[in-house]
Amino acid sequence: MTTVYDTWHKTYPRPTDKPCREHKGKYPSADHGKGKRWQVRYRDPDDVQRKEDFELKTKADDRAADLKVTLKDGTYIDPNAGKTTVAAYAETWLEAATPGPTTLERYDGVVRNHIVARLGKLELRALKPTTIKRWIRRLQDEGFAPSSIGWYGSILIMMLDAAVDDGAIATNPCRAKSVSFPKVEKEPVVPWSVERVHAVINGLPERFQAGGSVAFGCGLRQGEVFALAVDDIDFRRRMVTVRRQVRFVAKTMVFALPKGGKVRQVPLPDGLARALKAHMKKFPPTRVTLPWRLADGDDHTTNLLFTDDSSKPYHRSVFNAGAWKLALVAAGVIPPREKGAKYFQAAPDDGMHALRHAYASVLLDAGETIKALAAYLGHSDPGFTLRTYTHLMPTSESRTRSAIDRVLPGAKAGHHAPKSEGMCPTCALAA
């Protein structure tokens, strides 16, 4: 029950009480003239007695009416919950977050360096749309890229959505109509030519050339190629099962499920099958044990197809800065390292993922469906695959003309209708 009380006057006066001089018909209480006069009393969903004080009766009546609705329909928000600071709630949110270890590390870095560092001392209830807009503007002024600000914003949105679900705040200020994050103009994927693919693969160390072929021939991610094992190849069925990847957690190399947490199967081309058999004959699989998923996880042992010169799993940073860059130089993608220079030229668009993009472009050009391509690439949402590669789908004008030519009456190669019949349909389409 929600009730409004007048704390300055007694509800049940005694016969001996003297009437109030300021308010006729009222009898002063011990708190007369002290603090806010009107008090809303109610029991919250946990049956705890609550009190809220107001200067004006109209405000108290409005709050009481609102409480009756929210307590009845289950949308009640504890007015004290929002007093938790952003920093304190962020700790709670991170402790309860359930992404993979690597993603959680990234969340932790963003929360500490860009959310808590700037908003941490504020109470949750103090976060308004204007607060969020100022936070975005500050990041822009400090030179952060739109993509980075969007990433930080997505984490703040998730955190404050959880605060809404927890009843700490009523609404997420990030979702207000007046709040907008910088738009990121995503550059379209420009796939390598088949000639460049072959040139780069040929420039890789001999013991990893088959690995480059797997990345291109099956569209695997780098970590998935590094973790490919003998048992993952079914030569009879001509299928590759992508069961694991190599990644880092707290600087420790571990085995884990592929990105998205799902095992998938990819068709194994005949030429690639022959290349893998030749590779295994020359470089026998190596038995490797790494922790599973966590730095202190249980041991997971498998026979890897690709290991470095020390028979250890490839370290992505070492591989990318060394063997991969040398292959790019050999293929003419980047220039040789200058004399005395410590590093090769940066090539952010020409990492090993370029082989994966080339795989997608070849399949689309051959008429493969987006749904099938998404499954082979390990994308949980075919819509993402479509957005990423839609510009590579075969929609050229020449193909459109050819398709229509095949069904138009009399549209034979070199055919022209007599002048009396008007223009040839093929010429009309071309006009």
N, C-alpha and C positions, 0 to 999 in steps of 0.2 A: 504493500500500500504506500502511495506517495502522498505526503501531506505537507502543507505550508504552515509554519508556526511563526507567531509574533514573539520573538525572544525577549522583547522589552516589557511584555505584559503577561500576567498570569492567565492560564487557560481556566483554572479552577481556583478563584480567589477565596480566601477565608472571610468569614463574617466580620472579623476585626480589622481586615485590610482597609487602608485608606485609598480613596480613588486617586487616579493620576491627575495632576494639575494640567498637564499638556493635552491629554487625550481623554475626552469625556467618555464615561462608561467603561474605562479600562482601569486595571489595577496594576501598578508597577511591580516588576519582578526585581530580583537582586541584580540583574544585568541591565536594568533600565539605563539607556543612554550610552551603553558600552558596545563598541563594535557595530557590526551590521545588524540591522533589526530583523530581517526576514530570513528564515531558515527552512530549507527543503529537506525533509527527512524521508528516507526510503531504505529498502533492503535490496542489495545487488543480487545478481544471479547466484552468488555463493552464499546467500542468506546472511550477509554481513551488513550491519546497520551503517548507513552512510548519512552524512550531513553536508549540506552546501549552503553557504551564507550569501545574502544579497542585500544591497542597500535599498532597493526599491521592491515593492510588492509585485509590481507588474513583471519585473524580471524573474522573481521567484515563481510566480504563476506560470510564466512561459516555460521555465525550466521544468517545473512539475509536470506540465502537459507533455513536454518532450520526453521526459523520463517514462511516463506511462506508456507511450508508444514504443520506445526502444526496449524497455524491459519486457513488453509483451511480444514483440516480433523478433527478439534476440539480437538486436543491433546495438545494444548498450555498450558504451565505451567508458571505461574507468577514467574519471577526470584526472586522477593522479598518475595514470600510466604514462602519459606523455611527458612527465617530468624527468623521465630517464634521458640521459644525455645520448647524443649520437654515438659517442665513443663507447659507452657502456653497452648500448644495444648492438653495436657492430660486433663486439666480442661475442655476445650471445648468438648473433646470427651466424657468424663464422663457425662457431662450435657446433651448430646444428646443420650446417650446409652439407649436402650429400653428393657433390660432384666428384670426379676422379681426383686423385692426389695432385696431379699436375695442374689441373684447373683450379683446385682449391688454393694452391700456392699463388696462382695469378690473381685470384680474388683477394687473397690476403695482402698482396703487394699494393693493389689498387685501393683497397679499403684504408690501409694505413697511410699510404703516401699521398692520396688525393682526396679522400673523403674525410677521414678522421683528422688529418692534418689541417683541413680548412673548416670543417663543420663540427668537429668532435666535441667542442665545449658547449654547443647549443643543445637545448632540450628538444626532444622530438616534436613536442607541441609548438615549438618556435619556428619550425620549418614551414615556410610559406612559399607559394610559387615565386614570389619576388626573391626569396633567399636562394632558390635553385637557379634562377636567372642570373643572379649576381655571381654564383659559383661557376656557372658556365662562362660568363664574361671574363672572370678572373683567369680561368684556364686558357681562354683565347688570348688574353693579353700577355700571358706568359709563353705564348708561342706553341702550344700543343696543337697537333694536327687534328682536323675534324674527326678522323677515324678514331684517334685516341680518346677524344672527348666523348664520342659516342660510346666507346667501350666502357669508360668510367661511368657514364650515365646509365648504361644498361645494368651495371652492378648496383648502383645506388637505387635504381627503380626496383630491382629484385629485393633489395634489403628493406625498402620502405613498403613494398607490397606485403612482405612478411610482417612488418610492424602493424599494418592494417589488419591482417589476419589474426594477429595476436591481441588485437584490441588496444594497442598502445596509442594509435592515432585513428581518426575517423576516415581520412582520405589520404591518398598519396599525392603530395604537392607536385611531384614530377609529372603526373598525368593530367595536370591542369591544362586547359586549352591555350593559356597564355605562355606556356613553357614549350620551347622547341629547341632541339639539339641540332648542331650544325649538320647540314646535309653532306653526305660523302658521295662524291661522283666516282663511282667504281669504274675503273678502266676495263674495257673488254679484254678478255683473254685472247692473246695472239699466239696461236699454236706454232710450234716449230714445223718446218718442212721435214718430210721424211729423210731428205738428204742430210739435214743437220742432225736429226736424231741418230742416224747411223754413224755420222762423223764423231759425235760426242761419245757414243758407246764405244767406238773403236779407240778413242783416246783414253778410256778408263784402264786401270791396271788389269792385266789379263785375268787375275783371279776374281775380278768383279764385273767383267764384261757381260757375263750371263745375268748378273744382278741388274745391270742397266736394261738388258733385254726384257727382264721380268717386269720392271717398272713401266716400260713402254708396251710390252705385249699383253700385260694383264691389268695395267692401270693402278698398280699398287702404290701406296704411299712409301716414303723412304723408310720409316721405321718398320713397316710391314715387310719390306724386302729384306732388311737387316735381320728380321726374326723368322724368315721363311725356313722351314725344316723339311727333312726328307719325307716325313709322314704327311706333309701337307700336299704332296704331289701325287695325284692319281693318274698314272700314265694310261691305264686301261680305259678309264672313263673320260680321259682328257679334261680333267678339272683340277683347279687349284683351290684349296680351302685356306682362307685367310683367318687364322686362329689367334694370332698374337702380333704384337709390335714390340720394338725396343724403344724405351723412352727413359727420361730421367725424372726422379723424384728426390728432391733435396740433394741434388748433385750425385745421386746414386743411380746407376744403370739398372733398370728392372725390365722384366717381361710384363706385359699387360694385354688385356683384350684390345682389339682394334678400336680406333676412334668411334665413339657411339656405343661401345660396349657390345657389339654384335659380330658374331662369326658369319662369314659370307663365302660363297663359292663363285669362282670366275672361270670361264672357259679357257682351256689351255690350247693355244694354236699348235699345230703339228711342228712347225719350224722351231718354235720355242721349246717344245718337248725334246727335240733332237739336241738343241743347244744345251739344255739342262743335263741331259744324259752325258754329253761330252764333258761338261763342266765337272760333274761328279766323278767322272773317271780320272780326270786330271787333278782335281782338288777334292779329295774325299771329304764328306761331311764331318764336322767337328762337334763333339759332345760339349755342350756349354750349359752351365748352371747359373741362373740369376734369381734374385728374389722375385716373387710374384706380386705385382701391383704396388706394394709399399716397400720402402727402403729396408724395413725389418720383416718383410713378408716371408712366407714359406718358400723354400727352394723349389724352383721349376727347372727341370732339365730336359733338353731336347737336342737333336742333331742338326745344327745349323748348316745351311748350304753355303753361306757366305760369311767368312771371317777375315780379319786382317792378317798381315804377315806374322803376327804373334799368336795366331789361332784364337784371337779374342773377338767378341762382337764389335762391329764397327762403331766408333764413337762419332756421332753425327757432326760435331763441331770440327774435329780433326779431319774427317772425311771431306766435309764441305770446303774447308779452307785449303786442303791439299789436293787429294786425288781428283775431286770434282772440278776445281779451278784449273788444274792442269789439262783435264779433258776439254774444258771450254777453250783453253788456249790452243790446243791441238786442232780443234774444229774451227778456229778462227772466230769464235763468238766474242772473246775478249782478247786484248793484246797481251803479249808476254809481260811478265813482271819486270818493271824497270830496274836497272842495275842499282843495287843498294837499297831498294824498297823492301819493306818487311812483308807487305801484303799485296795480293793481286787486286785488280780493279774490282769494285763492287759490281755484283750482277744480281740484284734482287728479283728480277723477272726471269732469270735463267737458272734457277735452282733445280734440283732434281725433280721437283713437281712439274717442270716443263715436259717431262716424259709422260706424265699422267695426263696433262692437257692434250698432248699429241695423240695419245690413245683415244681420248674422248672425241677429238676432231675426226680421226679416221673412222670411228664407229658411226658417228653421225653422218658423215659423207657417204657411208655405205648404206644408210637408211635404217640404222638401228633405232629403236624407240627410246624416248627419254626415260621411260619406266625401267627398261632393261639396263640402260646405261647407269642410272642411279643405283640400281642393285649391284652392278659390277664395281662401281666406284665406292660403294659403302655409304652412300648418302641416305639418310633416313627420310628425307623429304624430296621427292622428285621435282617439286617446285623449285628447290634450290638449284638442282641440276639444270633445269630449264632456264632459270635466270642467269646462271653462269655461262651457259653454252648456247643460248638461243640464237646468237648472231652467227654461229657456225653451222646452223642447220641449213640444208640445201634448199634455198628458196630463190635461186637466181632466175632472172627474166628468161634466159635462154632455155632453162628447163621447163618453165611455164609454157613458153611457145611450143617447145617440142611435144609436151603433153597434149596440148590442144591440137597440134598438127596431126597427131596420131589418130584423132577421132573425127576431124572435120572431113566431110565428103569432098573427094577430089583433091585433098591437100597433099598431093604427091610431090616428091622432090622435083623441082624444076617445072612444075605445072603452072600454067597461067590460063585463066578462062578467057574465052574470046571477048573482044571489046564490047560486043553487044550484050554480054552477060554481066558486064561490070568488072570491078577489080577482083582478082583472085583472092580467096579468103586468106591465104597465107600472107599475101602482100598487104591486105587490109589490116591484118593483125599487126604487121610490122610498121604500118604507117603512123 
